[in-house]
Amino acid sequence: LREIPYQQAAYLTLQSTQEPDKLLEECVSFCRACGAEAVYATGHPWLEQYPLYTAMWELRCPVDAIDDTDAALWPVQEQTVQKWQQIYNEKVKKLPNGAWMDAKAAKEMLQKGDGYFVHRGEELLGIGRVSCGTIDWVASLRKGAGREVVQALCHGLTEETVQLTVASVNEKALRLYESLGFVRTKEISRWYRVL
């Protein structure tokens, strides 16, 4: 529900229920009353009767298979966290199943120390988040910079394998990751458009 004010969309996970149709109807009505123009749901086989919006895929790649880059990682700091948050929120509007970052979430990211700017010299190429062998977020700021942003984030990891999750409708990102050597290892979830 937290996405409704920012994206006019709601994302629901239906847990075990005897009457998924009634629960979904109630949830959609509530989301619509809160301003949602679109509602997506996952988590229950009954949802398969709705149009598939996107599948979420896990991809993996050995870190040593990723080519080097001269792009550098700069950790998000107290004085730069708002800039990172602003870039993130501008980019997430265009992505399926993206979650808006509020001030509390930005502060948590700062405390964890997992947010980065990716630079080449004075040029900001993009932003990203990485932790424990997982790339949680990637955004490039100029055409063609995505490859270098991913390469820099991967080489900031100490684990042997890197994983990430991407929506199947984000075909551009899938092509980029697969061209870098990432392989789809499993489908994590399917999201259906229910409104």
N, C-alpha and C positions, 0 to 999 in steps of 0.2 A: 504493500500500500504506500510505502514511502516514495515510490516513483511517480505517483499520480500528480503531485504538484509540479513536477519537473518535466515529465514526458507524457502526461495524460494517459499513462498505461499502468496496468496492474499485473503482477505476476503472482499466481497462486499455486501452491502445492497441495494437492488433495491427498490426504493420508487415508489409511484404511477406513472405509465406511460402507455401510450396508446400502445406503441410498445416495450414490454419488450425484445423481441428477438433481435431487432436491438440495443437497449441500452446494453444488455448483450454482444452481439458480439463485440461492440466497446470497452467495458470495458475489456473483456478478451484479445482482441488484444493488448490493452495498457499494461495490466499486463504482458503478455507474452513478450512484447518488453522490459519491465523493469526487466525481469529475472525470473518471476514466473514460476515454474514448475507445480504448482497446483493452481487452483482458486476455491474458495467456495463462494456460494451466498445464501442469505436469503432475506425475506421480500416481496415476490410476489408469489401468487398461481401458476403462470405460471411455476415456477421453479420445480414443482413437477414431471415434465417429466424427470428430471435428477436423477441420483442415490443419495439416501439419504446418506449423510456423517455422520451427527450426529444430535441428538436433544439435546437441552439445557433444563435441568430440574431445577426447583426451588424445594428445599427441606427445610423443617422446622422441628424444634424440640424444646420442652420446655427446657430451660437451666437446670432446676432442675431435668430433667430426665437423664442428662449426669452424668456418674460416676465421682467421684473425681480422681485426680491423684496427685502424688508428683512432677510432672514436673512443672517447673517455667517459667514464661514469663519474658524476658529481652527486653525492648524497644530498637529499633534501634537507635543508636546515630551517631553523626557526624563521629566518628572514626570507626564505624562498618557498615555504610551504603553501602560501596563498596563491602564488603563481602556478605551482604544480597543480593545485586543486582546480584553479580556473581552467587550465589547459585540459585537464582530465574531464571536467564537466562539459566543456565544449565538444570534446570528442565522443563522450559516452552517449550523447543525445542521438547519435547516428547508429548506434549499435543495438542489436537485439539482445534482450536480457541483460542490459548494462545497468549498473547500480550507481545512482547519484552519490557524490561524496559531499557530505555536510561537514561543518567545522569540527564536530566531534570525531568523525572518521579520519579527517585530515590530521588531527592531533594524535590519534592512535597510530597512524602511519608514521608520523614523525618520531614517536616514542619507540616504535619497533625498528626504525631505521632501515626500512625496506623500499623506500621510494628514491628514484634517481632521475636526474637530468642526464641526457646523453649529448655530449658536445664534440665537435671537432674544432679545435681552436676556439674562436669566439662564436662560432655558429652553433645554435641549438638545433640538434637534429630531431630530438624527441624526448619522451619520458617513458618510464617503466617502473614496475614493482617486481621484485624478486625475493623469494625466501625459501629456504630448505629445498633447493632443487626445482622450484616451481616458478615460472614466470606468470605472475598474476595479472599483469597489465602491460600493454605496449601501445604506444601511439607515436607516429612519426609526424613531424611538422612541415616537411616538404616532400614533394613527390620523389620517390625513389630512395628515401632515407630509411624506410622500414627495415631493410636488410641489415644496415649498419647498427640500428638501434637494437635489434634482436641479437646480433653478434656481440655487441658490447655487453648487453645484459647477461648473455650466456657465459661470457668469460669473467664475469664478476662472481660466478658461483664456484663453490669448492666441491660440489658433488660431481660424480662421474656422468650422471644422466640428468637431463633437464626435461621437464614436462610442462605442458600448458593446456588450456582448454579454449576451444574456439567454436563459434556457432557455424553450422553448415551453410547458412545464408551469407556468411561473411566470406564469400568465395575468394576475394582478393587476398585476405589474410591466410586462408588455407593454401592458396597457391604459393605465397611467400614462404610459409613454414615448410611446406613439402619440398620446395626448391632448396631449402637450407639443409634438408636431410631428415626432417621430422616425419614420423610415421604415425598414422592413426592407430591407436592401440585399443580403444574401446569407445563405444557410445555411452555417454554418461546419463543423458536424459533426452526426452522429446517434449517440446513445448507445442501446444495446440492453441490456435486462436479460437476462443469461445465467445468473444464479442468483437 
